Amino acid sequence: MLAVTWKRQPNLKPPVTTTDMAVEYRNQLQALAPNVAFLMSLYLSPSLTPAEIRKAKKAGVVGVKSYPRGVTTNSEGGIESYSVYYDVFKAMEEEDMVLNLHGEVPSDHEKDICVLNAEEKFLTHLKQLHKDFPKLRIILEHATTKAAVDCVKSLGSSVACTITIHHLELVVDDWAGKVHNYCKPVAKYPHDRKALQDVVKEGHPRFFLGTDSAPHPRHMKETSCCAAGVYTGPYILAYLANALASFGAIERLDQFGREFGAHFYKLKESDLRGAEAVMLLKEPFKVPEVLKFVDDEGVDREIVPYRAGETLLYTVMADASRNGNLKRKAEGLA
């Protein structure tokens, strides 16, 4: 059984750049899902100041997310240099907030940089930030390479790393020409996927789940220049169990999916109070081909979820505590 906690990304339109915007966004989310604990972050931008960092901390905002300019969804206002934000990082270190890093540098063909090596080229920035702010909690988000795994392992206890479900399963061949598996950072080589799987199976406490789920409508994916993102949102636990079972790591479900991340974010039981419990069952579940919704303009739209039409080995039951038969059914989980 898992309690539901959700960290929200700030790369909206417009981006969440102030404490007031983050609190308003949290209130809107809480009204929609009162049993979910939402962890809010700010978008790193030139308007962010040490004073705003201290205000954010008092309001319960947990961190700041950095997006290099132009590397992913809604990152046009992303950063070009970290040095100009050192006063902000110092305030974050003092307030014990988390710096979340989208770990890529922009493509630069003159420097032989593209989507396949953009993450590895970024790692020098991670090392420098950790050296300059050794007590600042830093998370390299959605790592995709063996180089990233090795780098984070080599750094101190204040540096952690998230890994997505889809990066535990996909390689280059799975997104090249397959728009619904295309995300940023892109999935890499088989040896990179193996390194991600190995560190999860090892149970390293500074590597934990980060879904990076992106609900791009079908018309924005099935186009000549598609949006980057994979949609795992509705079925995260079923996807996760299926992925972990595929490489013999199902016993790491709770640690990787909940415990390690909660510990790094220093969450207390009170932060999770009222969260809904769910139970994972070893019963087949077929992922829908499409999910329908109505957008803000009233237009009927569709989203194609990750692994659409495929059958997973696991399914999720909400309100698990209310069903006395679930314990017996879940005994065969592993």
Order of alpha helices (4+ residues) and beta strands (2+ residues): beta-beta-alpha-beta-beta-alpha-beta-alpha-beta-alpha-beta-alpha-beta-alpha-alpha-beta-alpha-alpha-alpha-beta-beta-beta-beta-beta-beta-alpha
